[in-house]
């Protein structure tokens, strides 16, 4: 019983730690969105998308409202979007998306992890040929929805004809050009869809095969990078 209790306690602490890091990262995203488009979600489509993501991560309403209020403060730090690219162990490409108010600190943190795992941090854009940058939207499927018709409506915005459907949550996920993020979101909302997630992502176009042992090492490296508050998302081309 004692071991079981300690295991459950450790699992709970790890889950709380993940939630805290996730909420911190979303708070930074809210800060940038508010400064760029104002604190009113109805007039700020980027902020609306971030709030939808926050709710998806079970971020409390009070936390969201506090993050918006803090972002309006005059002493709020200015955050920058900075990406870092390189190769981890076993030749796996790693793309690190960050949001930081101190690039010196962030690059030092990221480089330390690459060095620890015998990786090599490259120059910006060095791995762009391995990843496709896309905007991703998830929304609730409406009764009687004809996906072919919807895709046809959105194809002018660079939306792909392939999509994912989750029957358990009754949600559809579509992929499109990153430059059309605002237009895609506006069209979905105008058509009355409940958007539950909207973000940018990097999808590898050349997957690398790894062994179970190699995968375990890469997973540890990714987890270490994600421990930093400045790191938003880590992408790899590991199959």
Short mmCIF file of the C-alpha atoms (twelve columns), coordinates in Angstrom:
data_MODEL
# 
_entry.id   MODEL 
# 
loop_
_atom_site.group_PDB 
_atom_site.id 
_atom_site.type_symbol 
_atom_site.label_atom_id 
_atom_site.label_alt_id 
_atom_site.label_comp_id 
_atom_site.label_asym_id 
_atom_site.label_seq_id 
_atom_site.Cartn_x 
_atom_site.Cartn_y 
_atom_site.Cartn_z 
_atom_site.pdbx_PDB_model_num 
ATOM 1   C CA . UNK A 1   0.000   0.000  0.000   1 
ATOM 2   C CA . UNK A 2   2.846   2.336  0.806   1 
ATOM 3   C CA . UNK A 3   4.469   1.864  -2.602  1 
ATOM 4   C CA . UNK A 4   1.127   2.299  -4.354  1 
ATOM 5   C CA . UNK A 5   0.515   5.532  -2.462  1 
ATOM 6   C CA . UNK A 6   3.947   6.890  -3.372  1 
ATOM 7   C CA . UNK A 7   3.379   5.959  -7.017  1 
ATOM 8   C CA . UNK A 8   0.014   7.754  -7.122  1 
ATOM 9   C CA . UNK A 9   1.521   10.772 -5.353  1 
ATOM 10  C CA . UNK A 10  4.403   10.947 -7.830  1 
ATOM 11  C CA . UNK A 11  2.008   10.640 -10.785 1 
ATOM 12  C CA . UNK A 12  -0.190  13.393 -9.382  1 
ATOM 13  C CA . UNK A 13  2.774   15.722 -8.800  1 
ATOM 14  C CA . UNK A 14  4.001   15.100 -12.350 1 
ATOM 15  C CA . UNK A 15  0.527   15.881 -13.704 1 
ATOM 16  C CA . UNK A 16  0.313   19.076 -11.648 1 
ATOM 17  C CA . UNK A 17  3.772   20.066 -12.832 1 
ATOM 18  C CA . UNK A 18  2.712   19.582 -16.452 1 
ATOM 19  C CA . UNK A 19  -0.432  21.658 -15.904 1 
ATOM 20  C CA . UNK A 20  1.571   24.471 -14.292 1 
ATOM 21  C CA . UNK A 21  4.017   24.585 -17.209 1 
ATOM 22  C CA . UNK A 22  1.189   24.460 -19.733 1 
ATOM 23  C CA . UNK A 23  -0.680  27.321 -18.039 1 
ATOM 24  C CA . UNK A 24  2.524   29.404 -17.927 1 
ATOM 25  C CA . UNK A 25  3.060   28.878 -21.653 1 
ATOM 26  C CA . UNK A 26  -0.531  29.766 -22.488 1 
ATOM 27  C CA . UNK A 27  -0.215  32.883 -20.322 1 
ATOM 28  C CA . UNK A 28  2.676   34.065 -22.508 1 
ATOM 29  C CA . UNK A 29  0.634   33.435 -25.649 1 
ATOM 30  C CA . UNK A 30  -2.222  35.475 -24.194 1 
ATOM 31  C CA . UNK A 31  0.192   38.320 -23.402 1 
ATOM 32  C CA . UNK A 32  1.363   38.534 -27.020 1 
ATOM 33  C CA . UNK A 33  -2.185  38.283 -28.399 1 
ATOM 34  C CA . UNK A 34  -3.504  41.015 -26.080 1 
ATOM 35  C CA . UNK A 35  -0.669  43.398 -26.906 1 
ATOM 36  C CA . UNK A 36  -1.147  42.797 -30.636 1 
ATOM 37  C CA . UNK A 37  -4.946  42.911 -30.858 1 
ATOM 38  C CA . UNK A 38  -6.406  44.102 -27.566 1 
ATOM 39  C CA . UNK A 39  -8.003  42.387 -24.544 1 
ATOM 40  C CA . UNK A 40  -11.490 41.797 -25.989 1 
ATOM 41  C CA . UNK A 41  -11.806 38.262 -27.427 1 
ATOM 42  C CA . UNK A 42  -14.708 39.237 -29.685 1 
ATOM 43  C CA . UNK A 43  -12.443 41.764 -31.436 1 
ATOM 44  C CA . UNK A 44  -9.263  39.684 -31.308 1 
ATOM 45  C CA . UNK A 45  -9.424  36.389 -33.279 1 
ATOM 46  C CA . UNK A 46  -5.958  35.300 -32.148 1 
ATOM 47  C CA . UNK A 47  -6.950  35.715 -28.512 1 
ATOM 48  C CA . UNK A 48  -10.157 33.749 -29.137 1 
ATOM 49  C CA . UNK A 49  -8.105  30.884 -30.559 1 
ATOM 50  C CA . UNK A 50  -5.741  30.872 -27.580 1 
ATOM 51  C CA . UNK A 51  -8.643  30.903 -25.115 1 
ATOM 52  C CA . UNK A 52  -10.122 27.900 -26.943 1 
ATOM 53  C CA . UNK A 53  -6.795  26.092 -26.552 1 
ATOM 54  C CA . UNK A 54  -6.650  27.105 -22.882 1 
ATOM 55  C CA . UNK A 55  -10.086 25.619 -22.235 1 
ATOM 56  C CA . UNK A 56  -8.996  22.471 -24.042 1 
ATOM 57  C CA . UNK A 57  -6.149  22.200 -21.535 1 
ATOM 58  C CA . UNK A 58  -8.617  22.707 -18.652 1 
ATOM 59  C CA . UNK A 59  -7.130  26.084 -17.733 1 
ATOM 60  C CA . UNK A 60  -9.472  27.728 -15.172 1 
ATOM 61  C CA . UNK A 61  -11.459 30.763 -16.284 1 
ATOM 62  C CA . UNK A 62  -9.918  32.850 -13.487 1 
ATOM 63  C CA . UNK A 63  -6.416  32.055 -14.779 1 
ATOM 64  C CA . UNK A 64  -7.379  33.132 -18.291 1 
ATOM 65  C CA . UNK A 65  -8.914  36.400 -17.124 1 
ATOM 66  C CA . UNK A 66  -5.906  37.108 -14.878 1 
ATOM 67  C CA . UNK A 67  -3.505  36.502 -17.776 1 
ATOM 68  C CA . UNK A 68  -5.448  38.974 -19.943 1 
ATOM 69  C CA . UNK A 69  -5.443  41.568 -17.155 1 
ATOM 70  C CA . UNK A 70  -1.708  41.122 -16.525 1 
ATOM 71  C CA . UNK A 71  -0.989  41.508 -20.234 1 
ATOM 72  C CA . UNK A 72  -2.551  44.980 -20.131 1 
ATOM 73  C CA . UNK A 73  -0.065  46.145 -17.475 1 
ATOM 74  C CA . UNK A 74  2.561   48.660 -18.513 1 
ATOM 75  C CA . UNK A 75  5.343   46.638 -16.921 1 
ATOM 76  C CA . UNK A 76  4.485   43.449 -18.779 1 
ATOM 77  C CA . UNK A 77  7.571   41.930 -20.401 1 
ATOM 78  C CA . UNK A 78  7.742   41.803 -24.183 1 
ATOM 79  C CA . UNK A 79  7.877   38.234 -25.473 1 
ATOM 80  C CA . UNK A 80  9.413   37.149 -28.763 1 
ATOM 81  C CA . UNK A 81  8.828   34.034 -30.818 1 
ATOM 82  C CA . UNK A 82  12.188  32.335 -31.397 1 
ATOM 83  C CA . UNK A 83  12.804  28.917 -32.928 1 
ATOM 84  C CA . UNK A 84  15.854  26.687 -32.520 1 
ATOM 85  C CA . UNK A 85  16.768  23.844 -34.823 1 
ATOM 86  C CA . UNK A 86  19.295  21.058 -34.646 1 
ATOM 87  C CA . UNK A 87  20.000  17.364 -34.577 1 
ATOM 88  C CA . UNK A 88  19.653  15.220 -31.503 1 
ATOM 89  C CA . UNK A 89  21.208  11.809 -30.964 1 
ATOM 90  C CA . UNK A 90  20.868  9.184  -33.719 1 
ATOM 91  C CA . UNK A 91  20.443  11.882 -36.377 1 
ATOM 92  C CA . UNK A 92  16.902  12.849 -35.382 1 
ATOM 93  C CA . UNK A 93  15.948  16.409 -36.370 1 
ATOM 94  C CA . UNK A 94  14.573  18.535 -33.520 1 
ATOM 95  C CA . UNK A 95  12.688  21.809 -33.857 1 
ATOM 96  C CA . UNK A 96  12.141  23.863 -30.685 1 
ATOM 97  C CA . UNK A 97  9.474   26.585 -30.663 1 
ATOM 98  C CA . UNK A 98  9.944   29.148 -27.866 1 
ATOM 99  C CA . UNK A 99  8.326   32.297 -26.493 1 
ATOM 100 C CA . UNK A 100 10.812  34.319 -24.487 1 
ATOM 101 C CA . UNK A 101 11.618  37.700 -22.978 1 
ATOM 102 C CA . UNK A 102 15.307  36.770 -22.618 1 
ATOM 103 C CA . UNK A 103 16.869  35.118 -25.664 1 
ATOM 104 C CA . UNK A 104 20.242  34.780 -23.946 1 
ATOM 105 C CA . UNK A 105 18.698  32.651 -21.209 1 
ATOM 106 C CA . UNK A 106 16.611  30.615 -23.626 1 
ATOM 107 C CA . UNK A 107 19.363  29.764 -26.101 1 
ATOM 108 C CA . UNK A 108 21.589  28.808 -23.160 1 
ATOM 109 C CA . UNK A 109 18.934  26.454 -21.798 1 
ATOM 110 C CA . UNK A 110 18.252  24.878 -25.187 1 
ATOM 111 C CA . UNK A 111 21.951  24.488 -26.047 1 
ATOM 112 C CA . UNK A 112 22.651  22.848 -22.683 1 
ATOM 113 C CA . UNK A 113 20.136  20.086 -23.444 1 
ATOM 114 C CA . UNK A 114 21.498  19.536 -26.959 1 
ATOM 115 C CA . UNK A 115 25.013  19.264 -25.512 1 
ATOM 116 C CA . UNK A 116 23.912  16.900 -22.742 1 
ATOM 117 C CA . UNK A 117 22.431  14.487 -25.268 1 
ATOM 118 C CA . UNK A 118 25.335  14.827 -27.736 1 
ATOM 119 C CA . UNK A 119 23.241  16.801 -30.194 1 
ATOM 120 C CA . UNK A 120 24.136  19.757 -32.403 1 
ATOM 121 C CA . UNK A 121 22.239  23.053 -32.380 1 
ATOM 122 C CA . UNK A 122 22.145  24.481 -35.900 1 
ATOM 123 C CA . UNK A 123 21.362  27.850 -37.436 1 
ATOM 124 C CA . UNK A 124 17.862  29.214 -37.929 1 
ATOM 125 C CA . UNK A 125 16.260  27.736 -41.032 1 
ATOM 126 C CA . UNK A 126 18.722  24.870 -41.326 1 
ATOM 127 C CA . UNK A 127 15.975  22.248 -40.904 1 
ATOM 128 C CA . UNK A 128 13.133  24.039 -42.656 1 
ATOM 129 C CA . UNK A 129 13.297  21.556 -45.538 1 
ATOM 130 C CA . UNK A 130 12.391  18.708 -43.142 1 
ATOM 131 C CA . UNK A 131 9.219   20.284 -41.717 1 
ATOM 132 C CA . UNK A 132 6.055   21.785 -43.207 1 
ATOM 133 C CA . UNK A 133 4.662   24.780 -41.302 1 
ATOM 134 C CA . UNK A 134 0.868   24.574 -41.037 1 
ATOM 135 C CA . UNK A 135 -2.092  26.073 -39.236 1 
ATOM 136 C CA . UNK A 136 -4.315  23.521 -37.501 1 
ATOM 137 C CA . UNK A 137 -7.956  23.939 -36.499 1 
ATOM 138 C CA . UNK A 138 -10.130 21.569 -34.469 1 
ATOM 139 C CA . UNK A 139 -13.875 22.099 -34.276 1 
ATOM 140 C CA . UNK A 140 -17.051 20.282 -33.289 1 
ATOM 141 C CA . UNK A 141 -18.725 18.420 -36.126 1 
ATOM 142 C CA . UNK A 142 -22.262 19.587 -36.838 1 
ATOM 143 C CA . UNK A 143 -25.082 17.196 -37.690 1 
ATOM 144 C CA . UNK A 144 -25.357 16.651 -41.428 1 
ATOM 145 C CA . UNK A 145 -21.977 18.215 -42.141 1 
ATOM 146 C CA . UNK A 146 -20.655 17.483 -45.622 1 
ATOM 147 C CA . UNK A 147 -16.880 17.673 -45.286 1 
ATOM 148 C CA . UNK A 148 -16.337 17.779 -49.056 1 
ATOM 149 C CA . UNK A 149 -18.402 20.952 -49.275 1 
ATOM 150 C CA . UNK A 150 -16.616 22.557 -46.316 1 
ATOM 151 C CA . UNK A 151 -13.176 21.719 -47.705 1 
ATOM 152 C CA . UNK A 152 -14.247 23.124 -51.069 1 
ATOM 153 C CA . UNK A 153 -15.220 26.374 -49.333 1 
ATOM 154 C CA . UNK A 154 -11.857 26.560 -47.537 1 
ATOM 155 C CA . UNK A 155 -9.564  25.381 -50.318 1 
ATOM 156 C CA . UNK A 156 -9.052  28.964 -51.514 1 
ATOM 157 C CA . UNK A 157 -7.406  29.646 -48.134 1 
ATOM 158 C CA . UNK A 158 -4.889  26.861 -48.605 1 
ATOM 159 C CA . UNK A 159 -6.753  24.246 -46.567 1 
ATOM 160 C CA . UNK A 160 -5.737  20.687 -47.470 1 
ATOM 161 C CA . UNK A 161 -8.295  18.137 -48.624 1 
ATOM 162 C CA . UNK A 162 -7.155  15.637 -45.977 1 
ATOM 163 C CA . UNK A 163 -8.615  15.895 -42.468 1 
ATOM 164 C CA . UNK A 164 -8.799  13.912 -39.229 1 
ATOM 165 C CA . UNK A 165 -12.015 12.904 -37.492 1 
ATOM 166 C CA . UNK A 166 -12.271 11.879 -33.849 1 
ATOM 167 C CA . UNK A 167 -15.482 9.928  -33.366 1 
ATOM 168 C CA . UNK A 168 -15.100 9.867  -29.570 1 
ATOM 169 C CA . UNK A 169 -15.056 13.659 -29.207 1 
ATOM 170 C CA . UNK A 170 -17.051 14.326 -32.405 1 
ATOM 171 C CA . UNK A 171 -14.332 16.709 -33.584 1 
ATOM 172 C CA . UNK A 172 -12.773 17.456 -36.969 1 
ATOM 173 C CA . UNK A 173 -9.179  18.626 -37.465 1 
ATOM 174 C CA . UNK A 174 -8.137  20.410 -40.659 1 
ATOM 175 C CA . UNK A 175 -4.775  21.686 -41.858 1 
ATOM 176 C CA . UNK A 176 -4.001  24.800 -43.862 1 
ATOM 177 C CA . UNK A 177 -1.476  27.425 -44.853 1 
ATOM 178 C CA . UNK A 178 -0.065  29.336 -41.848 1 
ATOM 179 C CA . UNK A 179 -0.534  32.660 -43.648 1 
ATOM 180 C CA . UNK A 180 -4.289  31.998 -43.829 1 
ATOM 181 C CA . UNK A 181 -4.775  31.375 -40.104 1 
ATOM 182 C CA . UNK A 182 -7.040  34.389 -39.547 1 
ATOM 183 C CA . UNK A 183 -9.136  33.829 -42.664 1 
ATOM 184 C CA . UNK A 184 -9.708  30.140 -41.892 1 
ATOM 185 C CA . UNK A 185 -10.717 30.920 -38.318 1 
ATOM 186 C CA . UNK A 186 -13.044 33.705 -39.459 1 
ATOM 187 C CA . UNK A 187 -14.749 31.421 -41.989 1 
ATOM 188 C CA . UNK A 188 -15.286 28.603 -39.472 1 
ATOM 189 C CA . UNK A 189 -16.766 31.007 -36.925 1 
ATOM 190 C CA . UNK A 190 -18.976 32.637 -39.566 1 
ATOM 191 C CA . UNK A 191 -20.339 29.193 -40.463 1 
ATOM 192 C CA . UNK A 192 -21.243 28.606 -36.812 1 
ATOM 193 C CA . UNK A 193 -18.632 25.983 -35.957 1 
ATOM 194 C CA . UNK A 194 -17.438 25.676 -32.359 1 
ATOM 195 C CA . UNK A 195 -13.658 25.974 -32.667 1 
ATOM 196 C CA . UNK A 196 -12.049 24.001 -29.840 1 
ATOM 197 C CA . UNK A 197 -8.422  24.372 -30.915 1 
ATOM 198 C CA . UNK A 198 -6.395  26.604 -33.225 1 
ATOM 199 C CA . UNK A 199 -2.628  26.698 -33.477 1 
ATOM 200 C CA . UNK A 200 0.440   26.538 -35.681 1 
ATOM 201 C CA . UNK A 201 2.449   23.361 -35.991 1 
ATOM 202 C CA . UNK A 202 5.423   21.849 -37.793 1 
ATOM 203 C CA . UNK A 203 4.823   18.470 -39.445 1 
ATOM 204 C CA . UNK A 204 7.856   16.424 -40.536 1 
ATOM 205 C CA . UNK A 205 7.906   15.428 -44.205 1 
ATOM 206 C CA . UNK A 206 10.761  12.923 -43.844 1 
ATOM 207 C CA . UNK A 207 10.392  10.524 -40.927 1 
ATOM 208 C CA . UNK A 208 13.407  8.765  -39.442 1 
ATOM 209 C CA . UNK A 209 13.213  5.166  -38.228 1 
ATOM 210 C CA . UNK A 210 14.625  4.560  -34.739 1 
ATOM 211 C CA . UNK A 211 14.962  1.607  -32.381 1 
ATOM 212 C CA . UNK A 212 13.097  1.387  -29.069 1 
ATOM 213 C CA . UNK A 213 16.281  2.275  -27.196 1 
ATOM 214 C CA . UNK A 214 16.955  5.271  -29.430 1 
ATOM 215 C CA . UNK A 215 13.337  6.414  -29.058 1 
ATOM 216 C CA . UNK A 216 13.671  6.351  -25.287 1 
ATOM 217 C CA . UNK A 217 16.719  8.644  -25.463 1 
ATOM 218 C CA . UNK A 218 14.987  11.111 -27.783 1 
ATOM 219 C CA . UNK A 219 11.879  11.135 -25.588 1 
ATOM 220 C CA . UNK A 220 14.036  12.010 -22.575 1 
ATOM 221 C CA . UNK A 221 15.645  14.877 -24.507 1 
ATOM 222 C CA . UNK A 222 12.258  16.230 -25.613 1 
ATOM 223 C CA . UNK A 223 10.908  15.986 -22.071 1 
ATOM 224 C CA . UNK A 224 13.931  17.889 -20.753 1 
ATOM 225 C CA . UNK A 225 13.428  20.668 -23.307 1 
ATOM 226 C CA . UNK A 226 9.717   20.915 -22.485 1 
ATOM 227 C CA . UNK A 227 10.580  21.441 -18.814 1 
ATOM 228 C CA . UNK A 228 11.701  25.001 -19.640 1 
ATOM 229 C CA . UNK A 229 8.948   27.612 -19.325 1 
ATOM 230 C CA . UNK A 230 10.204  29.408 -22.449 1 
ATOM 231 C CA . UNK A 231 9.722   26.311 -24.627 1 
ATOM 232 C CA . UNK A 232 6.277   26.118 -26.196 1 
ATOM 233 C CA . UNK A 233 6.505   22.975 -28.318 1 
ATOM 234 C CA . UNK A 234 9.170   20.525 -29.443 1 
ATOM 235 C CA . UNK A 235 8.896   18.752 -32.793 1 
ATOM 236 C CA . UNK A 236 10.959  15.861 -34.147 1 
ATOM 237 C CA . UNK A 237 11.022  13.812 -37.342 1 
ATOM 238 C CA . UNK A 238 11.211  10.564 -35.358 1 
ATOM 239 C CA . UNK A 239 8.880   7.955  -36.850 1 
# 
